[in-house]
């Protein structure tokens, strides 16, 4: 008798504050990289369900129905199913699978959606098969799939942020190991940090891997600049853990954004620069375009008393509420 089964996972998106690009293998294989990252309460949801027949149905921005996993166009789904579909089919007495994704935020906007998808899919598939992986193992497998098997020219912070959650300092060792360290400091300082953040949707989407490829091809891809960006992550950690004024954290963001823009032409654009300068003129301490650059979300840090002024100055952009998420990827339903 056929008995249906469904698993739903939820993986958080993230804000990358400082140290971005030092999580790329091209940097950390030579020297240690570091990022300061926080998960937020915006999520990627993945559903894995047994199908009635023997096919595989994958629904994301498009829908695919295939006889075998190797025919699936979505390369992350294809790679994951290549590893796990045989066991799943055996467990389901020969039935195929249906995989669906839903997200709170559009893809290609700099909040780590692709890696949240990978982490969430692995979480759901493993739960479907009865496994409960720890966050380190989950993140490491997701990073291997994206970077090594799918050959995406991306870093590791997104997979680890989605798997671990929370406000964390990640260290990327030359050995390939990643160490996740939660930040100290008082809850009051962390609440002040959360309250100072404004997130604006620019309406510009782009591929992070495409932007990073441009970085690497550009003469501005400089190791010394990346070292300075890594130092900013260290300084940002001290601001939080020593309960220094949150305004200093915003100033570090401004310094990091200036450094990042110096590395390649595709990181910013005239419209983005205009929005950013208008926010600064309205009282913002600093900010940055999220992710690799080129579009997506514009994050601004400002004294809570000046939030309304910045929102009014950037009234043509959609403001999205931000709340920190303490938990990483997890299964929220099995039935």
Secondary structure, 3 states (H helix, E strand, C coil): CCCCCEEEEEEEEEEEEECCCCCCHHHHCCCCEEEEEEEEEEEEEEEEEECCCCCEEEECCCEEEECCHHHCCCHHHHHHHHHHHHHHHHHCCCCCEEEEEEECCCCCCCCCHHHHHHHHHHHHHHHHCCCCCCHHHHHHHHHHHHHHHCCCCCCCHHHHHHHHCCEEEEEECCCCCEEEEECCCCHHHHHHHHHCEEEEECCCCCCHHHHHHHHHHCCCCCHHHHHHHHHHHHHHHHHHHCCCCHHHHHHHHHHHHHHHHCCCHHHCCHHHHHHHHHHHHCCCCEEEECCCCCCCEEEEECCHHHHHHHHHHCCCCEEECCCECCCCCEEEEEC
